[in-house]
């Protein structure tokens, strides 16, 4: 029985037959109440790292759907300006989640945690592994512990394809033995293990999404640790040669951010999760040289790159098998690499030039 039918039954309750219909009336009212509760399930979200690139895109999607959204971010890499269009529609907490008191306040009254907070950079983790451990492993543990204690229904964890390392087998399948090559990869993998353990030991529903090379609007191109596509796009738009580390024939499964946002919502609203790990990507291998060519083509330019030595911790090839994500949470990428690149170029042209 749907909500409309339940309401019609309540309206059919008439005063002359009140005594006769009283038990039926309360039963129908109770069913309506349950229906409302079910409809509101997973509508109160905490987005950790919500002022960051991926987190802010998730928040905008949740707000557009009328959900309650709480954000916790220490603004170490995130920017509050990323949330400027929705800041009056969310609850924002500035703080460090490795502090147990901050974590407990953050999860209070929350249905689902979308845990994006991290120090997201392989090169940065090589330069400062202690900071990476603190902002990845310690934060994840604190959020899991607080979520367990607060009765949170589910935690969706932002994992990383860097966990696979540089194994030659392609595509990468979740059953493969992880071989992390950097402190960042090891820290993100540790978070996955903790998520699985918290389900098996404490019953907290978790799922880890292994992101593959996410790109899109609001990704910072200015840092020395900037991800490839925003750095390439902004350089070429300014007619400056982008720097490629390696020969450019390394390949990645580049994934537009809207696909990752969709995966988070699907994971949060799936019928049940049990500590699984699934790949989130497009299932397409694209070389860095091809990316440069595509950006030049879309911008009408012909800017040649500069090639530099490989960086420690970088992998040569990365490609995802997304079968498990499709089966478990119904994930299918909605935005192709080419369309995502076009959208990204348009955003950087309008916002950063």
Residue pairs with C-beta under 8 A, 6 or more apart in sequence:
1 31
2 35
3 32
3 35
3 36
3 39
6 28
6 31
6 32
6 35
7 32
9 28
10 25
10 28
10 29
10 32
13 21
13 24
13 25
13 28
14 21
41 111
41 153
42 111
42 112
42 153
42 154
42 268
42 269
43 66
43 67
43 68
43 111
44 67
44 68
44 70
44 109
44 110
44 111
44 112
45 62
45 67
45 68
45 69
45 70
45 110
45 111
45 112
45 113
45 114
45 268
46 70
46 71
46 72
46 106
46 107
46 110
46 112
46 113
46 114
47 55
47 58
47 59
47 62
47 69
47 70
47 71
47 72
47 114
47 116
48 55
48 71
48 72
48 73
48 97
48 106
48 113
48 114
48 115
48 116
48 117
48 139
48 143
49 55
49 72
49 73
49 78
49 115
49 116
49 117
49 118
49 158
50 56
50 58
50 59
50 69
50 71
50 72
50 73
50 78
50 83
50 90
50 92
50 116
51 71
51 73
51 75
51 78
51 79
51 80
51 82
51 83
51 92
52 73
52 77
52 78
52 79
52 82
52 116
52 117
52 120
53 78
53 82
53 214
53 216
53 218
53 219
53 220
53 257
54 116
54 158
54 211
54 214
54 257
54 260
54 261
55 71
55 73
55 78
55 114
55 116
55 117
56 78
56 82
56 83
56 218
57 216
57 217
57 218
57 257
57 258
57 260
57 261
58 114
58 116
58 261
58 264
58 265
59 69
59 71
59 83
59 86
59 90
60 85
60 86
61 261
61 265
62 69
62 265
63 69
63 86
63 89
63 90
68 91
69 86
69 89
69 90
69 91
70 90
70 91
70 92
70 93
70 106
70 110
71 83
71 90
71 91
71 92
71 93
72 93
72 94
72 95
72 97
72 102
72 106
72 117
73 80
73 92
73 93
73 94
73 117
74 94
74 95
74 96
74 97
75 94
76 119
76 135
77 119
77 120
77 220
79 220
80 87
80 92
82 218
83 90
83 92
93 102
93 105
93 106
95 102
95 106
96 102
96 139
97 103
97 106
97 117
97 139
97 142
97 143
98 134
98 135
98 138
98 139
98 142
99 142
100 142
100 145
100 146
103 142
103 143
103 145
103 146
104 146
104 149
104 150
106 143
106 146
107 113
107 143
107 146
107 147
107 150
107 152
108 150
109 150
110 147
110 150
110 152
111 152
111 153
111 154
112 152
112 153
112 154
112 155
112 156
112 268
113 143
113 147
113 152
113 154
113 155
113 156
114 156
114 158
114 264
114 268
115 140
115 143
115 155
115 156
115 157
115 158
116 158
117 135
117 139
117 143
118 135
118 136
118 139
118 158
118 187
118 188
119 125
119 131
119 132
119 134
119 135
119 136
119 184
120 184
121 184
121 225
122 162
122 182
122 184
122 185
122 311
122 313
122 314
123 224
123 225
123 311
123 312
123 313
124 131
124 132
124 184
124 225
125 132
125 182
125 183
125 184
125 185
125 187
125 313
126 182
126 183
126 311
126 312
126 313
129 183
132 183
132 184
132 187
133 183
133 187
136 184
136 187
136 188
136 190
136 191
137 187
137 190
137 191
137 194
140 157
140 190
140 191
140 194
140 195
141 194
143 155
144 155
144 194
144 195
144 198
144 204
144 206
147 155
147 204
148 198
148 202
148 204
152 204
153 205
154 204
154 205
154 206
154 207
154 267
154 268
154 273
155 195
155 198
155 204
155 205
155 206
155 207
156 206
156 207
156 209
156 264
156 267
156 268
157 191
157 192
157 195
157 206
157 207
157 208
157 209
158 208
158 209
158 211
159 188
159 189
159 191
159 192
159 208
159 209
159 210
159 211
159 277
160 184
160 185
160 188
160 189
160 210
160 211
161 172
161 210
161 211
161 212
161 213
161 253
161 279
161 281
161 318
161 320
162 180
162 181
162 182
162 184
162 185
162 188
162 315
163 178
163 180
163 185
163 188
163 189
163 192
163 210
164 172
164 176
164 178
164 179
164 315
164 318
165 178
165 179
165 180
165 181
165 185
165 315
166 179
166 181
166 315
166 316
166 317
167 176
167 177
167 179
168 317
169 176
170 285
170 317
170 319
171 283
171 319
171 320
171 321
172 279
172 318
172 319
172 320
172 321
173 279
173 321
173 324
174 210
174 276
174 277
174 278
174 279
174 321
174 324
178 189
180 186
180 188
180 189
181 313
181 314
181 315
182 312
182 313
184 313
185 313
191 208
192 208
192 210
192 277
195 206
195 207
195 208
195 275
196 206
196 208
196 275
196 276
196 277
197 275
198 204
198 206
198 275
199 205
199 206
199 273
199 274
199 275
200 275
205 272
205 273
205 274
206 273
206 275
207 267
207 270
207 273
207 275
207 276
207 277
207 278
207 328
207 329
208 275
208 276
208 277
208 278
209 260
209 263
209 264
209 267
209 278
209 280
209 325
210 277
210 278
210 279
210 280
210 320
211 255
211 260
211 280
211 281
212 252
212 253
212 254
212 255
212 279
212 280
212 281
212 282
212 318
212 320
213 227
213 228
213 252
213 253
213 254
213 255
213 281
213 318
214 227
214 255
214 256
214 257
214 260
215 227
215 228
215 229
215 230
215 254
215 255
215 256
215 257
215 340
215 341
215 344
216 256
216 257
216 258
216 340
216 343
216 344
216 347
217 257
217 343
217 344
217 347
217 348
217 351
218 347
219 226
219 227
219 229
219 230
219 257
219 344
220 226
220 230
221 230
221 231
221 233
221 234
221 348
221 352
222 234
228 252
228 288
228 291
229 254
229 291
229 341
229 344
230 344
230 348
231 242
231 243
232 242
232 291
232 292
232 295
232 305
233 295
233 344
233 345
233 348
234 348
234 352
234 353
235 241
235 242
235 243
235 303
236 242
236 292
236 295
236 296
236 299
236 301
236 303
237 299
237 301
237 345
237 348
237 349
237 353
238 353
239 301
239 303
240 303
241 303
241 304
241 305
241 306
242 292
242 303
242 305
242 306
243 305
243 306
243 307
243 308
244 288
244 289
244 292
244 305
244 306
244 307
244 308
245 308
245 309
245 310
245 311
245 314
246 288
246 307
246 308
246 309
246 310
246 314
246 316
247 307
248 287
248 288
248 289
248 292
248 305
248 307
249 287
249 288
249 289
250 287
250 288
250 314
250 315
250 316
250 317
251 285
251 286
251 287
251 288
251 316
251 317
251 318
251 319
252 285
252 286
252 288
252 318
253 281
253 282
253 283
253 284
253 285
253 286
253 318
253 319
253 320
254 282
254 284
254 286
254 291
254 337
254 340
254 341
255 280
255 281
255 282
255 333
255 340
256 282
256 333
256 335
256 336
256 337
256 339
256 340
256 341
256 343
256 344
257 340
258 334
258 335
258 340
259 280
259 281
259 282
259 333
259 334
259 335
259 340
260 280
262 331
262 334
263 280
263 325
263 329
263 331
266 329
266 330
266 331
267 273
267 329
270 328
270 329
270 330
273 328
273 329
276 324
276 328
278 322
278 324
278 325
278 328
278 329
278 331
279 320
279 321
279 322
279 324
279 325
280 320
280 322
280 325
280 331
281 319
281 320
281 322
281 333
282 320
282 322
282 333
282 336
282 337
283 319
283 320
283 321
283 322
283 333
284 319
284 337
285 317
285 318
285 319
286 337
289 305
291 341
292 305
294 338
294 341
295 301
295 341
295 345
296 302
296 303
298 341
298 342
298 345
299 345
322 331
322 333
325 331
326 332
335 343
